[in-house]
Amino acid sequence: LSWDIVRKLKSQRQMWLMGLVDDPEVWTKRRSQQSDDRYAAILQNMVTHPEYLAKLKPGLERYRIIHHIDDEHHRLALKKCGWTPEEYQVGTKSGSKDDEDEDYVEDEPMHGWKWKLTRRISRVFN
């Protein structure tokens, strides 16, 4: 067990023993909902920055293992974020434009192949 889970279990037991929990079933459901909401918030933060998504996915997978977040809860969290499992796998939201495309204006003379090349090079070195 990870230190985080052990710490949570110890604090849970202490709260029960001290009589701070009236209904253990309700308390467990609330803690579970808080855990789901926390995971959805982490996921929302990640998909808000898709340029880092591939780099952060392994850490999120470890978090899912440690906190017992199954595929169904992951799918529900993605749904809260407005993403599908397929979009998450690919790493981009379908229908979203690349930053380069948003800045590109067809009639602008500076937006030729040199502009595109400069944009790509600046992405590599920034």
SERO-912308 format. One record per residue (C-alpha): residue number from 0; residue in three letters; chain; x negated, y, z. Coordinates in pm, whole numbers. Example, Ala and Ser with C-alpha at 12.3 -4.5 7.8 and 13.67 -1.06 7.14 Angstrom:
! SERO-912308
+-----+--------+--------+--------+--------+--------+
! num ! residu ! chaine !     c1 !     c2 !     c3 !
+-----+--------+--------+--------+--------+--------+
!   0 !    ALA !      A !  -1230 !   -450 !    780 !
!   1 !    SER !      A !  -1367 !   -106 !    714 !
+-----+--------+--------+--------+--------+--------+
This chain:
! SERO-912308
+-----+--------+--------+--------+--------+--------+
! num ! residu ! chaine !     c1 !     c2 !     c3 !
+-----+--------+--------+--------+--------+--------+
!   0 !    LEU !      A !      0 !      0 !      0 !
!   1 !    SER !      A !   -118 !    350 !    -70 !
!   2 !    TRP !      A !   -184 !    593 !    214 !
!   3 !    ASP !      A !    111 !    803 !     95 !
!   4 !    ILE !      A !    361 !    519 !    128 !
!   5 !    VAL !      A !    220 !    409 !    465 !
!   6 !    ARG !      A !    247 !    768 !    593 !
!   7 !    LYS !      A !    608 !    795 !    473 !
!   8 !    LEU !      A !    704 !    462 !    628 !
!   9 !    LYS !      A !    548 !    559 !    962 !
!  10 !    SER !      A !    728 !    893 !    969 !
!  11 !    GLN !      A !   1054 !    723 !    872 !
!  12 !    ARG !      A !   1022 !    474 !   1158 !
!  13 !    GLN !      A !    939 !    752 !   1406 !
!  14 !    MET !      A !   1245 !    952 !   1304 !
!  15 !    TRP !      A !   1469 !    645 !   1351 !
!  16 !    LEU !      A !   1317 !    566 !   1690 !
!  17 !    MET !      A !   1358 !    926 !   1807 !
!  18 !    GLY !      A !   1726 !    917 !   1713 !
!  19 !    LEU !      A !   1695 !   1192 !   1453 !
!  20 !    VAL !      A !   1874 !    981 !   1193 !
!  21 !    ASP !      A !   2248 !    935 !   1248 !
!  22 !    ASP !      A !   2322 !    718 !    947 !
!  23 !    PRO !      A !   2021 !    530 !    807 !
!  24 !    GLU !      A !   2207 !    442 !    488 !
!  25 !    VAL !      A !   2294 !    805 !    404 !
!  26 !    TRP !      A !   1945 !    914 !    503 !
!  27 !    THR !      A !   1787 !    653 !    273 !
!  28 !    LYS !      A !   2009 !    759 !    -19 !
!  29 !    ARG !      A !   1916 !   1124 !     37 !
!  30 !    ARG !      A !   1545 !   1039 !     47 !
!  31 !    SER !      A !   1584 !    838 !   -271 !
!  32 !    GLN !      A !   1758 !   1131 !   -443 !
!  33 !    GLN !      A !   1482 !   1365 !   -328 !
!  34 !    SER !      A !   1225 !   1125 !   -474 !
!  35 !    ASP !      A !   1412 !   1115 !   -806 !
!  36 !    ASP !      A !   1437 !   1495 !   -813 !
!  37 !    ARG !      A !   1068 !   1531 !   -731 !
!  38 !    TYR !      A !    975 !   1298 !  -1017 !
!  39 !    ALA !      A !   1204 !   1487 !  -1258 !
!  40 !    ALA !      A !   1036 !   1815 !  -1156 !
!  41 !    ILE !      A !    690 !   1671 !  -1218 !
!  42 !    LEU !      A !    805 !   1537 !  -1554 !
!  43 !    GLN !      A !    966 !   1871 !  -1645 !
!  44 !    ASN !      A !    639 !   2047 !  -1573 !
!  45 !    MET !      A !    453 !   1802 !  -1797 !
!  46 !    VAL !      A !    688 !   1820 !  -2096 !
!  47 !    THR !      A !    689 !   2200 !  -2071 !
!  48 !    HIS !      A !    323 !   2178 !  -2173 !
!  49 !    PRO !      A !    318 !   1907 !  -2440 !
!  50 !    GLU !      A !    -37 !   1997 !  -2540 !
!  51 !    TYR !      A !   -153 !   1834 !  -2214 !
!  52 !    LEU !      A !    101 !   1552 !  -2211 !
!  53 !    ALA !      A !   -128 !   1281 !  -2352 !
!  54 !    LYS !      A !   -398 !   1366 !  -2100 !
!  55 !    LEU !      A !   -155 !   1362 !  -1805 !
!  56 !    LYS !      A !     41 !   1045 !  -1891 !
!  57 !    PRO !      A !   -200 !    801 !  -1719 !
!  58 !    GLY !      A !   -169 !    993 !  -1392 !
!  59 !    LEU !      A !    208 !    993 !  -1422 !
!  60 !    GLU !      A !    204 !    616 !  -1480 !
!  61 !    ARG !      A !      5 !    571 !  -1158 !
!  62 !    TYR !      A !    256 !    795 !   -976 !
!  63 !    ARG !      A !    541 !    580 !  -1110 !
!  64 !    ILE !      A !    374 !    263 !   -983 !
!  65 !    ILE !      A !    298 !    408 !   -638 !
!  66 !    HIS !      A !    650 !    548 !   -595 !
!  67 !    HIS !      A !    835 !    256 !   -757 !
!  68 !    ILE !      A !    990 !    461 !  -1036 !
!  69 !    ASP !      A !   1132 !    211 !  -1282 !
!  70 !    ASP !      A !   1207 !    263 !  -1651 !
!  71 !    GLU !      A !   1572 !    349 !  -1582 !
!  72 !    HIS !      A !   1480 !    629 !  -1339 !
!  73 !    HIS !      A !   1215 !    749 !  -1584 !
!  74 !    ARG !      A !   1476 !    758 !  -1863 !
!  75 !    LEU !      A !   1719 !    951 !  -1640 !
!  76 !    ALA !      A !   1446 !   1202 !  -1550 !
!  77 !    LEU !      A !   1363 !   1248 !  -1917 !
!  78 !    LYS !      A !   1730 !   1307 !  -1988 !
!  79 !    LYS !      A !   1738 !   1578 !  -1718 !
!  80 !    CYS !      A !   1445 !   1741 !  -1898 !
!  81 !    GLY !      A !   1622 !   1720 !  -2234 !
!  82 !    TRP !      A !   1378 !   1465 !  -2379 !
!  83 !    THR !      A !   1430 !   1114 !  -2510 !
!  84 !    PRO !      A !   1197 !    822 !  -2432 !
!  85 !    GLU !      A !   1091 !    824 !  -2799 !
!  86 !    GLU !      A !    996 !   1193 !  -2787 !
!  87 !    TYR !      A !    800 !   1131 !  -2468 !
!  88 !    GLN !      A !    612 !    842 !  -2630 !
!  89 !    VAL !      A !    522 !   1056 !  -2931 !
!  90 !    GLY !      A !    440 !   1354 !  -2712 !
!  91 !    THR !      A !    653 !   1615 !  -2887 !
!  92 !    LYS !      A !   1013 !   1718 !  -2876 !
!  93 !    SER !      A !   1185 !   1648 !  -3205 !
!  94 !    GLY !      A !   1273 !   1963 !  -3392 !
!  95 !    SER !      A !   1014 !   2170 !  -3205 !
!  96 !    LYS !      A !    770 !   2374 !  -3408 !
!  97 !    ASP !      A !    398 !   2375 !  -3370 !
!  98 !    ASP !      A !    254 !   2704 !  -3239 !
!  99 !    GLU !      A !     78 !   2749 !  -3571 !
! 100 !    ASP !      A !    405 !   2727 !  -3763 !
! 101 !    GLU !      A !    571 !   2984 !  -3536 !
! 102 !    ASP !      A !    298 !   3238 !  -3613 !
! 103 !    TYR !      A !    292 !   3162 !  -3982 !
! 104 !    VAL !      A !    464 !   3407 !  -4215 !
! 105 !    GLU !      A !    475 !   3291 !  -4576 !
! 106 !    ASP !      A !    460 !   3639 !  -4735 !
! 107 !    GLU !      A !    170 !   3757 !  -4521 !
! 108 !    PRO !      A !   -148 !   3758 !  -4735 !
! 109 !    MET !      A !   -378 !   3673 !  -4441 !
! 110 !    HIS !      A !   -192 !   3347 !  -4381 !
! 111 !    GLY !      A !   -363 !   3145 !  -4647 !
! 112 !    TRP !      A !   -586 !   2844 !  -4606 !
! 113 !    LYS !      A !   -854 !   3051 !  -4429 !
! 114 !    TRP !      A !   -605 !   3154 !  -4163 !
! 115 !    LYS !      A !   -497 !   2795 !  -4108 !
! 116 !    LEU !      A !   -859 !   2678 !  -4087 !
! 117 !    THR !      A !   -945 !   2954 !  -3840 !
! 118 !    ARG !      A !   -645 !   2862 !  -3622 !
! 119 !    ARG !      A !   -745 !   2495 !  -3615 !
! 120 !    ILE !      A !  -1109 !   2572 !  -3534 !
! 121 !    SER !      A !  -1007 !   2811 !  -3255 !
! 122 !    ARG !      A !   -789 !   2536 !  -3104 !
! 123 !    VAL !      A !  -1083 !   2298 !  -3094 !
! 124 !    PHE !      A !  -1316 !   2544 !  -2925 !
! 125 !    ASN !      A !  -1071 !   2714 !  -2689 !
+-----+--------+--------+--------+--------+--------+
